[in-house]
Amino acid sequence: MAQTIAQSALDIPSLDAELSTQSPQRILERALDQFDNIAISFSGAEDVVLIDMAHRLNKKVQVFSLDTGRLHAETYQFIEQVRKHYGCTIDILFPDTEKVQQLVTEKGLFSFYEDGHNECCGIRKVEPLRRKLGTLDAWITGQRKDQNPSTRATVPVVQVDTAFSSDDRQLIKFNPLANWSSADVWLYIRGFEVPYNPLHEKGFISIGCEPCTRAVLPNQHEREGRWWWEDATKKECGLHAINPTKSA
């Protein structure tokens, strides 16, 4: 009860203003000090940077990852490498088997090339995430403002996640790397020898499911390798795009 009262008393816009000029380490430390029931969402390079920062802060934190059933073999190996490297437990989340089976039976394995990725991502990503977030008070993501100028340009450092909150429960979302660039992320990875997905060495920058991810050419934006058959303003799977971009 005490934690619920403390959480409801948080002034999120003020906290965002306070932390917006702080380092990712300081933002992460504040998030972990503020909440006990909090987790890092892990899938890519940015998320491992956050796991490494928490490890160096000597902070124990829950880590979870979404297994859509369509990831690259390299990604599965990467997840296991991170688990062993940091000695952490990674909660692997799976989609509902019956819903996946119904989708594939009715529309085949690659329906998203014809009618968009939202239905498949909704089943394989958003629903498992919603189940997990329903057990948390706050979560931490590796979102950066420069990842997608069309959808993430105003990502705050901390916000009320109204997309996954409910009438009787407020979920808080921290984005410690919001103000970092891709170069900042990779300087950290190289400087601290942080594990990374070997697909990055093959031209993949933003890595998702195997059928929906491809390598990009020099000077192409990283999100151009995701859902390349769709308009740039639609290059989100639903995990973040349905969230408001202001801390209110």
Sine and cosine of phi, psi and omega as CSV:
sin_phi,cos_phi,sin_psi,cos_psi,sin_omega,cos_omega
0.00,0.00,-0.66,0.75,-0.03,-1.00
-0.88,0.48,-0.65,0.76,-0.01,-1.00
-0.93,0.38,-0.62,0.79,0.02,-1.00
-0.88,0.47,-0.68,0.74,0.02,-1.00
-0.90,0.43,-0.70,0.72,0.01,-1.00
-0.88,0.47,-0.64,0.77,0.00,-1.00
-0.90,0.43,-0.71,0.71,-0.03,-1.00
-0.92,0.39,-0.38,0.93,-0.02,-1.00
-1.00,0.08,-0.12,0.99,-0.02,-1.00
-0.91,0.41,0.72,-0.70,0.11,-0.99
-0.99,-0.10,1.00,-0.07,-0.14,-0.99
-0.91,0.41,-0.69,0.72,0.05,-1.00
-0.85,0.52,-0.63,0.78,0.03,-1.00
-0.94,0.35,-0.63,0.78,0.03,-1.00
-0.91,0.42,-0.64,0.77,0.04,-1.00
-0.89,0.45,-0.69,0.73,0.02,-1.00
-0.89,0.46,-0.63,0.78,-0.01,-1.00
-0.92,0.39,-0.66,0.75,-0.11,-0.99
-1.00,-0.01,-0.21,0.98,-0.12,-0.99
-0.88,0.47,-0.37,0.93,0.01,-1.00
-0.96,-0.28,0.11,0.99,-0.03,-1.00
-1.00,0.02,0.28,-0.96,0.04,-1.00
-0.95,0.32,0.40,-0.91,0.07,-1.00
-0.83,0.55,-0.60,0.80,0.01,-1.00
-0.88,0.47,-0.67,0.74,0.00,-1.00
-0.93,0.37,-0.64,0.77,0.03,-1.00
-0.90,0.44,-0.70,0.71,0.00,-1.00
-0.90,0.44,-0.69,0.72,0.01,-1.00
-0.87,0.49,-0.67,0.75,0.01,-1.00
-0.90,0.43,-0.66,0.75,0.01,-1.00
-0.88,0.47,-0.70,0.72,-0.04,-1.00
-0.96,0.29,-0.46,0.89,0.08,-1.00
-0.97,0.25,-0.55,0.84,-0.07,-1.00
-0.97,0.23,-0.57,0.82,-0.10,-0.99
-0.80,-0.60,0.70,-0.72,0.13,-0.99
-1.00,0.04,-0.65,0.76,-0.06,-1.00
-1.00,-0.07,0.96,0.27,-0.09,-1.00
-0.68,-0.73,0.47,-0.88,-0.04,-1.00
-0.58,-0.81,0.46,-0.89,0.10,-0.99
-1.00,-0.07,0.77,-0.64,0.10,-0.99
-1.00,0.08,0.87,-0.49,-0.14,-0.99
-0.91,-0.42,0.80,-0.60,0.15,-0.99
-0.51,-0.86,-0.60,0.80,-0.12,-0.99
-0.77,-0.64,-0.27,-0.96,-0.10,-1.00
-0.86,0.51,-0.69,0.73,-0.02,-1.00
-0.87,0.49,-0.64,0.77,-0.06,-1.00
-0.93,0.37,-0.58,0.81,0.04,-1.00
-0.94,0.35,-0.54,0.84,0.10,-0.99
-0.86,0.52,-0.68,0.73,0.02,-1.00
-0.91,0.41,-0.64,0.77,0.06,-1.00
-0.89,0.46,-0.67,0.75,0.01,-1.00
-0.90,0.43,-0.67,0.74,0.02,-1.00
-0.88,0.47,-0.69,0.72,0.02,-1.00
-0.89,0.46,-0.64,0.77,0.02,-1.00
-0.89,0.46,-0.68,0.74,-0.02,-1.00
-0.95,0.30,-0.43,0.90,0.09,-1.00
-0.99,0.17,-0.06,1.00,-0.05,-1.00
0.87,0.49,0.64,0.77,0.00,-1.00
-0.94,-0.35,0.80,-0.60,0.10,-1.00
-0.99,0.11,0.73,-0.68,-0.04,-1.00
-0.56,-0.83,0.57,-0.82,0.09,-1.00
-0.92,0.39,0.57,-0.82,0.08,-1.00
-0.75,-0.66,0.72,-0.70,0.07,-1.00
-0.71,-0.70,0.40,-0.92,-0.01,-1.00
-0.61,-0.79,0.55,-0.84,-0.01,-1.00
-1.00,-0.07,0.85,-0.53,0.11,-0.99
-0.97,-0.24,0.97,-0.22,-0.06,-1.00
-0.98,0.21,-0.23,0.97,-0.10,-0.99
1.00,0.05,-0.02,1.00,-0.04,-1.00
-0.80,-0.61,0.36,0.93,-0.03,-1.00
-0.98,0.22,0.34,-0.94,0.10,-0.99
-0.92,0.39,0.46,-0.89,0.08,-1.00
-0.86,0.51,-0.61,0.79,0.00,-1.00
-0.89,0.46,-0.54,0.84,-0.01,-1.00
-0.93,0.36,-0.66,0.75,0.05,-1.00
-0.89,0.46,-0.65,0.76,0.04,-1.00
-0.91,0.42,-0.60,0.80,0.02,-1.00
-0.89,0.45,-0.71,0.71,0.02,-1.00
-0.85,0.53,-0.69,0.72,0.00,-1.00
-0.92,0.39,-0.60,0.80,0.03,-1.00
-0.88,0.47,-0.69,0.73,0.01,-1.00
-0.91,0.42,-0.67,0.74,0.01,-1.00
-0.85,0.53,-0.71,0.70,-0.04,-1.00
-0.96,0.28,-0.64,0.77,-0.07,-1.00
-0.88,0.48,-0.66,0.75,-0.05,-1.00
-0.98,-0.19,-0.05,1.00,-0.01,-1.00
0.87,0.50,0.60,0.80,-0.08,-1.00
-0.93,-0.36,0.41,-0.91,0.12,-0.99
-1.00,0.04,0.77,-0.64,0.05,-1.00
-0.92,-0.39,0.89,-0.46,0.01,-1.00
-0.98,0.19,0.95,-0.32,-0.03,-1.00
-1.00,0.02,0.83,-0.56,-0.05,-1.00
-0.97,-0.23,0.71,-0.71,-0.05,-1.00
-0.89,-0.46,0.49,-0.87,0.06,-1.00
-0.97,0.26,0.25,-0.97,0.04,-1.00
-0.92,0.39,0.86,-0.52,-0.09,-1.00
-0.86,0.51,-0.68,0.73,-0.05,-1.00
-0.91,0.42,-0.62,0.78,0.00,-1.00
-0.94,0.35,-0.62,0.78,0.06,-1.00
-0.90,0.44,-0.71,0.71,-0.02,-1.00
-0.89,0.46,-0.65,0.76,0.00,-1.00
-0.91,0.42,-0.68,0.73,0.01,-1.00
-0.87,0.49,-0.75,0.66,-0.05,-1.00
-0.92,0.39,-0.62,0.78,0.00,-1.00
-0.91,0.42,-0.67,0.74,-0.08,-1.00
-0.99,0.15,-0.56,0.83,-0.14,-0.99
-0.83,-0.55,-0.06,1.00,-0.01,-1.00
1.00,0.04,-0.02,-1.00,-0.11,-0.99
-0.99,0.12,-0.25,0.97,-0.11,-0.99
-0.75,-0.66,0.62,0.78,-0.04,-1.00
-0.89,0.46,-0.45,0.90,-0.07,-1.00
-0.90,0.43,-0.38,0.92,0.06,-1.00
-0.93,0.36,-0.37,0.93,-0.05,-1.00
-0.98,-0.21,-0.64,0.77,-0.10,-0.99
-0.85,-0.53,0.31,0.95,0.06,-1.00
1.00,-0.02,0.33,-0.94,-0.13,-0.99
-1.00,0.00,-0.11,0.99,-0.15,-0.99
-0.88,0.47,-0.65,0.76,-0.04,-1.00
-0.91,0.41,-0.73,0.68,-0.02,-1.00
-0.90,0.43,-0.72,0.70,0.02,-1.00
-0.90,0.44,-0.57,0.82,0.02,-1.00
-0.88,0.48,-0.66,0.75,-0.02,-1.00
-0.98,0.22,-0.70,0.71,-0.13,-0.99
-1.00,0.09,-0.41,0.91,-0.08,-1.00
-0.87,-0.49,-0.84,0.54,-0.17,-0.99
-0.91,0.41,-0.71,0.70,-0.03,-1.00
-0.90,0.44,-0.71,0.70,0.06,-1.00
-0.89,0.47,-0.61,0.79,0.03,-1.00
-0.90,0.44,-0.68,0.73,-0.01,-1.00
-0.86,0.51,-0.65,0.76,0.02,-1.00
-0.89,0.47,-0.69,0.73,-0.02,-1.00
-0.92,0.38,-0.73,0.69,-0.05,-1.00
-0.91,0.42,-0.39,0.92,0.06,-1.00
-0.92,0.40,-0.23,0.97,0.01,-1.00
-0.98,-0.22,-0.02,1.00,-0.10,-0.99
-0.92,-0.40,0.35,-0.94,0.14,-0.99
-1.00,-0.09,-0.43,0.90,-0.01,-1.00
-0.36,-0.93,0.37,-0.93,0.08,-1.00
-0.63,-0.78,0.32,-0.95,-0.10,-1.00
-0.83,-0.56,0.76,-0.64,-0.01,-1.00
-0.84,-0.55,0.25,-0.97,0.03,-1.00
-0.99,-0.16,0.38,0.92,0.00,-1.00
-0.85,0.52,0.64,-0.77,0.12,-0.99
-0.82,-0.57,0.52,-0.85,0.00,-1.00
-0.89,0.46,-0.56,0.83,-0.08,-1.00
-1.00,0.06,0.04,1.00,0.01,-1.00
-0.92,0.40,-0.60,0.80,0.01,-1.00
-0.48,-0.88,0.99,-0.13,-0.03,-1.00
-0.84,0.54,-0.41,0.91,-0.03,-1.00
-0.97,0.23,-0.47,0.88,-0.12,-0.99
-0.79,-0.62,-0.28,0.96,-0.12,-0.99
-0.83,-0.56,0.18,0.98,-0.11,-0.99
-0.88,0.47,-0.41,0.91,-0.04,-1.00
-0.89,-0.46,0.44,0.90,0.02,-1.00
-0.85,0.52,0.82,-0.57,0.02,-1.00
-0.99,0.13,0.22,-0.98,0.05,-1.00
-0.96,0.29,-0.59,0.81,0.05,-1.00
-0.59,-0.81,0.59,-0.80,-0.05,-1.00
-0.44,-0.90,0.33,-0.94,0.21,-0.98
-0.99,0.15,0.84,-0.54,-0.03,-1.00
-1.00,0.08,1.00,0.10,-0.07,-1.00
-0.93,0.38,-0.39,0.92,0.00,-1.00
-0.90,0.43,-0.53,0.85,-0.06,-1.00
-0.88,-0.48,0.14,0.99,0.13,-0.99
-0.99,0.11,0.18,-0.98,0.06,-1.00
-0.74,-0.67,0.04,-1.00,-0.04,-1.00
-0.88,0.47,-0.53,0.85,-0.06,-1.00
-0.94,-0.34,0.17,0.98,-0.07,-1.00
-0.48,-0.88,0.84,-0.55,-0.01,-1.00
-0.98,-0.20,0.82,-0.57,0.03,-1.00
-0.98,-0.21,0.74,-0.67,0.00,-1.00
-0.97,-0.26,0.62,-0.78,-0.05,-1.00
-0.82,-0.58,0.80,-0.60,0.03,-1.00
-0.95,-0.33,0.69,-0.72,0.04,-1.00
-0.81,-0.58,0.97,0.25,-0.13,-0.99
-0.88,0.48,-0.41,0.91,-0.05,-1.00
-0.99,-0.15,0.25,0.97,-0.08,-1.00
-0.80,0.60,-0.62,0.79,-0.08,-1.00
-1.00,-0.09,0.05,1.00,0.04,-1.00
-1.00,0.08,0.39,-0.92,0.11,-0.99
-0.98,-0.19,0.14,-0.99,0.09,-1.00
-0.87,0.49,-0.61,0.79,0.02,-1.00
-0.88,0.47,-0.63,0.77,0.04,-1.00
-0.88,0.48,-0.69,0.72,-0.01,-1.00
-0.87,0.49,-0.72,0.69,-0.07,-1.00
-0.97,0.24,-0.45,0.89,0.15,-0.99
-0.89,0.45,-0.65,0.76,0.04,-1.00
-0.92,0.40,-0.72,0.70,-0.03,-1.00
-0.86,0.51,-0.71,0.70,-0.01,-1.00
-0.95,0.32,-0.64,0.77,-0.04,-1.00
-0.91,0.41,-0.57,0.82,-0.04,-1.00
-0.94,-0.33,0.16,0.99,0.04,-1.00
0.80,0.59,0.78,0.63,0.00,-1.00
-0.99,0.15,0.68,-0.73,0.04,-1.00
-0.86,0.51,0.54,-0.84,0.06,-1.00
-0.57,-0.82,0.32,-0.95,-0.02,-1.00
-0.93,0.38,0.81,-0.59,-0.02,-1.00
-0.88,0.47,-0.26,0.96,0.06,-1.00
-0.89,0.45,-0.40,0.92,0.04,-1.00
-0.88,0.47,-0.46,0.89,0.00,-1.00
-0.98,0.21,-0.12,0.99,-0.01,-1.00
-0.93,-0.36,0.29,0.96,0.06,-1.00
1.00,-0.09,0.03,1.00,0.06,-1.00
-1.00,0.07,0.76,-0.65,0.02,-1.00
-0.94,-0.35,-0.87,0.49,0.07,-1.00
-0.99,-0.14,0.89,-0.46,-0.16,-0.99
-0.91,-0.42,0.83,-0.56,0.06,-1.00
-0.81,-0.59,-0.69,-0.73,0.04,-1.00
-0.95,0.33,0.50,-0.87,-0.08,-1.00
-0.84,0.53,-0.70,0.71,-0.04,-1.00
-0.94,0.33,-0.28,0.96,-0.13,-0.99
-0.92,-0.40,0.21,0.98,-0.04,-1.00
-0.76,-0.66,0.69,-0.73,0.12,-0.99
-0.59,-0.81,0.28,-0.96,0.04,-1.00
-0.92,0.40,0.42,-0.91,0.04,-1.00
-0.92,-0.39,0.37,-0.93,0.02,-1.00
-1.00,0.09,0.27,-0.96,0.06,-1.00
-0.82,0.57,0.70,-0.71,0.03,-1.00
0.96,0.27,0.04,1.00,0.17,-0.99
-0.98,0.18,0.55,-0.83,0.05,-1.00
-0.94,0.33,0.53,-0.85,-0.09,-1.00
-0.85,0.52,-0.55,0.84,-0.04,-1.00
-0.98,0.22,-0.14,0.99,0.05,-1.00
-0.94,0.35,-0.27,0.96,0.07,-1.00
-1.00,0.08,-0.04,1.00,0.00,-1.00
-0.94,-0.34,0.76,-0.65,0.04,-1.00
0.70,0.72,0.79,0.62,-0.14,-0.99
-0.89,0.46,-0.26,0.97,-0.02,-1.00
-1.00,0.06,-0.02,1.00,-0.03,-1.00
-0.91,-0.41,0.25,-0.97,0.01,-1.00
-0.91,0.42,0.54,-0.84,-0.07,-1.00
-0.85,0.52,-0.51,0.86,-0.03,-1.00
-0.96,0.28,-0.12,0.99,-0.02,-1.00
-0.95,-0.33,0.16,0.99,-0.11,-0.99
-0.99,0.13,0.86,0.51,0.10,-0.99
-0.66,-0.75,0.53,-0.85,-0.03,-1.00
-1.00,-0.06,-0.12,0.99,-0.02,-1.00
0.95,-0.32,-0.16,0.99,0.01,-1.00
-0.95,0.30,-0.52,0.85,-0.06,-1.00
-0.80,-0.60,-0.51,0.86,-0.12,-0.99
-0.89,0.46,-0.44,0.90,-0.03,-1.00
-1.00,0.10,0.04,1.00,0.06,-1.00
-1.00,-0.01,0.59,-0.81,0.11,-0.99
-0.92,0.38,0.42,-0.91,-0.06,-1.00
-0.99,-0.12,0.15,0.99,0.05,-1.00
-0.86,-0.51,0.50,-0.86,-0.02,-1.00
-0.99,0.14,0.95,0.30,-0.01,-1.00
-0.60,-0.80,0.00,0.00,0.00,0.00
